[in-house]
Amino acid sequence: MRCRFSIAVIGYLNLLTLLASIPIIAGGLWLAKTTSTCQTFLQKPLLIIGFIILFVSIMGFVGACFNLVWALRIYIVILILLVVALLVVIAFGSAVTCRGGGVEVPGKVYREYTLDTYSGWMRKQVMDLSTWQAIKDCLVESKACMKIATWTPMDYMQRDLTPVQSGCCKPPTSCSYREGMARGQDEDCYRWNNAESLLCYDCTSCRAAVLEEARREWHKLNIANIVVCVFLVGVCSIGYCAFRNTRREVAERRHGLMSRVFSQWDYWSRKRYNRRYHLCW
């Protein structure tokens, strides 16, 4: 009875871990496809961990259904490794996204972003030309800048901007243009172009804005990762207890079988001895 209960517990736990892998995979896919960030370098660890959890859950189902102790042992070990890997991803994501946030612009609601305020690993992700070209094409297709194309100077004073709109859709506030010539120390002032397909997509402020969007989304995913990690720790603890009960039941079953074999052997041995004893007398 206890063995069946343990197997049922492991089966339900595998169902829960299977369900836990769904938000991880969905979060990675959403982070890769969302048009607000247009970056794909942070979702890879999530997708890897999510698919591994999915695979391990299926393996746990097989072990529970066929009562394979060795499969359940491997399942617990891999689940522990997954918890460790998820903790590493959380720590790494927190470390590389702890910097940034932008700076306030006097008299404005929105913030502006500079590339040097972000970690070196994040800056490296947007400095590659081929990678940035793909991100830039995604930004153009997202039409984020079309939403503020008709804004008046008063709108810029009173309304907020997303990081992409602030860094990619307008020149830096410090820029001053006279007779069509840029006046300012920021190099992005010279990269600005009124063409809809150009704007400030080649500005360093646009790269910084993409990193800011990624930083915000990664913080949200970190919260989900922490919840999933705590859940997996609980699943691993309960699963280990169920695994021990299953192993104990299997051992007791084998011991009972051997005891019956030896009992039958003793019975026939005594009967043979008694028969020889009566023949001698």
C-alpha positions as CSV (number, residue, x, y, z in Angstrom):
1,M,0.0,0.0,0.0
2,R,2.8,2.4,0.9
3,C,4.6,1.5,-2.3
4,R,1.6,2.3,-4.4
5,F,1.1,5.6,-2.5
6,S,4.8,6.5,-3.1
7,I,4.5,5.8,-6.8
8,A,1.3,7.9,-7.0
9,V,3.1,10.7,-5.3
10,I,6.0,10.6,-7.7
11,G,3.6,10.5,-10.6
12,Y,1.8,13.6,-9.4
13,L,5.1,15.3,-8.7
14,N,6.2,14.6,-12.3
15,L,3.0,16.1,-13.5
16,L,3.7,19.3,-11.5
17,T,7.3,19.5,-12.8
18,L,6.0,19.0,-16.3
19,L,3.6,21.9,-15.7
20,A,6.5,24.0,-14.2
21,S,8.5,23.6,-17.4
22,I,5.8,25.2,-19.4
23,P,6.2,28.8,-18.0
24,I,10.0,28.5,-18.3
25,I,9.8,27.5,-22.0
26,A,7.1,30.1,-22.7
27,G,9.1,32.8,-20.9
28,G,12.1,32.1,-23.0
29,L,10.1,32.0,-26.3
30,W,8.3,35.2,-25.3
31,L,11.6,36.9,-24.5
32,A,13.0,35.9,-27.9
33,K,9.9,37.0,-29.9
34,T,8.8,40.1,-28.1
35,T,9.1,43.2,-30.3
36,S,9.8,45.4,-27.2
37,T,13.3,44.1,-26.8
38,C,14.1,42.4,-30.1
39,Q,17.0,40.5,-28.5
40,T,17.6,36.8,-28.3
41,F,20.6,36.3,-26.1
42,L,19.0,36.0,-22.6
43,Q,16.3,33.4,-23.4
44,K,18.7,30.6,-24.3
45,P,19.4,29.4,-20.7
46,L,15.7,29.5,-20.0
47,L,14.9,27.3,-23.0
48,I,17.6,24.8,-22.2
49,I,16.5,24.4,-18.6
50,G,12.8,24.3,-19.6
51,F,13.3,21.5,-22.1
52,I,15.5,19.5,-19.6
53,I,12.8,19.8,-17.0
54,L,10.3,18.5,-19.6
55,F,12.6,15.6,-20.4
56,V,13.2,14.7,-16.8
57,S,9.5,14.8,-16.0
58,I,8.8,12.3,-18.8
59,M,11.6,10.1,-17.5
60,G,10.1,10.3,-14.0
61,F,6.7,9.2,-15.3
62,V,8.4,6.1,-16.9
63,G,10.2,5.3,-13.7
64,A,7.0,5.7,-11.6
65,C,4.8,3.7,-13.9
66,F,7.2,0.7,-14.2
67,N,8.5,1.0,-10.7
68,L,12.2,1.4,-11.8
69,V,14.2,2.4,-8.8
70,W,17.3,3.2,-10.9
71,A,15.3,5.5,-13.1
72,L,13.8,7.3,-10.1
73,R,17.3,7.7,-8.6
74,I,18.5,9.3,-11.8
75,Y,15.4,11.5,-11.8
76,I,16.2,12.8,-8.3
77,V,19.8,13.5,-9.2
78,I,19.0,15.4,-12.4
79,L,16.3,17.3,-10.5
80,I,18.9,18.5,-8.0
81,L,21.3,19.5,-10.8
82,L,18.4,21.4,-12.4
83,V,17.8,23.4,-9.2
84,V,21.5,24.2,-9.1
85,A,21.5,25.2,-12.7
86,L,18.5,27.4,-12.2
87,L,20.1,29.1,-9.3
88,V,23.2,29.8,-11.4
89,V,21.0,31.3,-14.1
90,I,19.2,33.5,-11.6
91,A,22.6,34.6,-10.1
92,F,24.1,35.3,-13.5
93,G,21.1,37.2,-14.7
94,S,21.0,39.3,-11.6
95,A,24.8,40.0,-11.9
96,V,24.8,41.1,-15.5
97,T,21.6,43.2,-15.2
98,C,22.2,44.9,-11.9
99,R,23.5,48.0,-13.6
100,G,21.7,50.4,-15.9
101,G,18.3,52.1,-15.4
102,G,19.0,55.3,-17.2
103,V,19.4,58.9,-16.1
104,E,16.7,61.5,-15.5
105,V,16.3,64.3,-18.0
106,P,15.7,67.7,-16.4
107,G,12.1,68.9,-17.2
108,K,11.2,65.5,-18.8
109,V,9.3,62.5,-17.6
110,Y,11.2,59.9,-19.5
111,R,14.8,58.8,-19.0
112,E,17.8,58.5,-21.4
113,Y,20.3,55.7,-21.5
114,T,24.0,55.4,-22.1
115,L,25.9,52.3,-23.0
116,D,28.6,52.5,-20.5
117,T,26.2,52.1,-17.5
118,Y,25.6,48.4,-18.4
119,S,27.8,45.4,-17.7
120,G,30.5,44.4,-20.1
121,W,28.8,41.1,-21.0
122,M,25.5,42.9,-22.0
123,R,27.4,45.6,-24.0
124,K,29.2,42.8,-25.9
125,Q,25.8,41.4,-27.0
126,V,24.8,44.5,-29.0
127,M,28.3,45.5,-30.3
128,D,28.5,42.7,-32.8
129,L,27.5,44.2,-36.2
130,S,25.5,41.2,-37.5
131,T,23.6,40.8,-34.2
132,W,22.8,44.5,-34.1
133,Q,21.6,44.5,-37.7
134,A,19.1,41.7,-36.8
135,I,18.0,43.7,-33.7
136,K,17.7,46.9,-35.8
137,D,15.5,45.2,-38.4
138,C,13.3,44.0,-35.6
139,L,13.0,47.5,-34.2
140,V,12.0,48.9,-37.5
141,E,9.4,46.3,-38.0
142,S,8.0,46.8,-34.5
143,K,7.0,50.4,-35.5
144,A,7.6,51.6,-32.0
145,C,8.7,55.0,-33.3
146,M,5.4,55.5,-35.3
147,K,3.5,55.9,-32.0
148,I,5.4,59.1,-31.2
149,A,5.8,60.5,-34.7
150,T,3.0,63.0,-34.2
151,W,4.0,64.2,-30.8
152,T,4.3,67.9,-30.1
153,P,7.1,69.4,-27.9
154,M,4.5,69.6,-25.1
155,D,4.0,65.8,-25.4
156,Y,7.7,65.3,-24.9
157,M,7.5,67.5,-21.8
158,Q,4.5,65.7,-20.2
159,R,4.5,62.1,-21.4
160,D,6.7,59.2,-20.7
161,L,8.7,57.1,-23.3
162,T,9.7,53.5,-23.4
163,P,13.4,52.9,-23.4
164,V,13.3,52.1,-27.2
165,Q,11.4,55.2,-28.0
166,S,13.7,57.3,-25.9
167,G,17.0,55.9,-27.3
168,C,16.1,54.9,-30.9
169,C,13.3,57.3,-32.0
170,K,14.8,60.7,-31.2
171,P,18.2,62.3,-30.8
172,P,19.6,62.8,-27.3
173,T,18.1,65.8,-25.5
174,S,21.6,67.4,-25.3
175,C,21.7,67.8,-29.1
176,S,21.1,71.2,-30.6
177,Y,20.6,71.6,-34.3
178,R,21.1,74.9,-36.1
179,E,20.8,75.3,-39.9
180,G,20.6,71.5,-40.2
181,M,23.9,71.0,-38.4
182,A,24.3,69.1,-35.1
183,R,25.6,71.1,-32.2
184,G,26.6,68.9,-29.3
185,Q,29.3,66.8,-27.8
186,D,27.4,63.5,-28.0
187,E,28.3,61.5,-31.2
188,D,24.7,60.3,-31.4
189,C,23.8,63.8,-32.4
190,Y,25.6,63.2,-35.7
191,R,24.1,59.7,-36.2
192,W,20.5,61.0,-36.1
193,N,18.6,61.0,-39.3
194,N,15.0,62.0,-40.0
195,A,14.4,59.1,-42.4
196,E,11.9,56.6,-40.9
197,S,14.2,53.6,-41.5
198,L,17.2,55.3,-40.0
199,L,16.3,57.7,-37.1
200,C,18.7,56.9,-34.3
201,Y,18.9,53.1,-34.8
202,D,22.7,53.4,-35.2
203,C,23.1,55.4,-32.0
204,T,24.7,54.0,-28.9
205,S,21.7,55.3,-27.0
206,C,19.6,52.9,-29.0
207,R,21.8,50.0,-28.1
208,A,21.6,51.1,-24.5
209,A,17.8,51.2,-24.8
210,V,17.6,47.7,-26.0
211,L,19.7,46.6,-23.1
212,E,17.4,48.4,-20.7
213,E,14.4,46.6,-22.1
214,A,16.2,43.3,-21.8
215,R,17.2,44.2,-18.2
216,R,13.6,44.9,-17.2
217,E,12.3,41.8,-18.8
218,W,15.0,39.7,-17.3
219,H,14.1,41.0,-13.8
220,K,10.5,39.9,-14.3
221,L,11.7,36.5,-15.5
222,N,14.0,36.2,-12.5
223,I,10.9,36.5,-10.2
224,A,9.3,33.6,-12.1
225,N,12.6,31.6,-12.0
226,I,12.8,32.0,-8.2
227,V,9.2,30.8,-7.8
228,V,9.9,27.8,-10.0
229,C,13.2,27.1,-8.2
230,V,11.5,27.1,-4.8
231,F,8.8,24.8,-6.2
232,L,11.4,22.4,-7.6
233,V,13.2,22.2,-4.2
234,G,9.9,21.2,-2.6
235,V,9.2,18.7,-5.4
236,C,12.8,17.3,-5.0
237,S,12.4,16.9,-1.2
238,I,9.0,15.2,-1.4
239,G,10.2,13.1,-4.4
240,Y,13.2,11.9,-2.4
241,C,11.0,10.8,0.5
242,A,8.7,8.9,-1.9
243,F,11.7,7.4,-3.6
244,R,13.0,6.1,-0.3
245,N,9.6,4.6,0.5
246,T,9.6,2.9,-2.9
247,R,13.1,1.5,-2.4
248,R,12.2,0.2,1.1
249,E,9.1,-1.5,-0.2
250,V,11.0,-3.2,-3.0
251,A,13.7,-4.3,-0.5
252,E,11.0,-5.6,1.9
253,R,9.3,-7.5,-0.9
254,R,12.5,-9.2,-1.9
255,H,13.2,-10.0,1.7
256,G,9.8,-11.5,2.2
257,L,10.2,-13.6,-1.0
258,M,13.5,-14.9,0.2
259,S,12.1,-15.7,3.6
260,R,9.3,-17.8,2.0
261,V,11.8,-19.6,-0.1
262,F,14.0,-20.4,2.9
263,S,10.9,-21.4,5.0
264,Q,9.9,-23.9,2.3
265,W,13.4,-25.2,2.1
266,D,13.5,-25.7,5.9
267,Y,10.1,-27.5,5.8
268,W,11.2,-30.0,3.2
269,S,14.5,-30.5,4.9
270,R,12.9,-31.3,8.2
271,K,10.4,-33.7,6.5
272,R,13.2,-35.6,4.7
273,Y,15.1,-35.8,8.0
274,N,12.1,-37.2,9.9
275,R,11.5,-39.8,7.2
276,R,15.1,-41.0,7.4
277,Y,14.9,-41.1,11.2
278,H,11.8,-43.4,11.1
279,L,13.4,-45.7,8.5
280,C,16.5,-46.1,10.7
281,W,14.3,-47.2,13.7
